[in-house]
Amino acid sequence: LFPYTTLFRSPESVQSDYITSYPNPFNYNTTITYGIKKEATVSLAVYNYIEQEVEVLIDNEIYHSGKHEINFDGSKLPQGVYYLNLAIGNEKILVSKMIKTY
């Protein structure tokens, strides 16, 4: 539905798991950056403010530790608040808020 591409994968070590996006707020595209401190199965999805899944960006794929970036095209999304949900293995779920503007 919404195209995305992996822009960057770095083997650099990270001290803790994280997720963020830039720019935020965004108009059309935003770059989602996340880091995982050890190799794990990863899922990444975008949800709207009423917890409906809007897009699955990564679906239970194994990723190496380090920093990863994905360009997300949100141009077809209506204005509003969205949440990135990053599941790392069976251990952790991280959430980050994004705001879509016109």
Secondary structure by P-SEA (a helix, b strand, c coil): cbbbbbccccccccccccccccccccccbbbbbbbbccccbbbbbcccccccccccccccccccccbbbbbbbccccccbbbbbbbbccccbbbbbbbbbcc
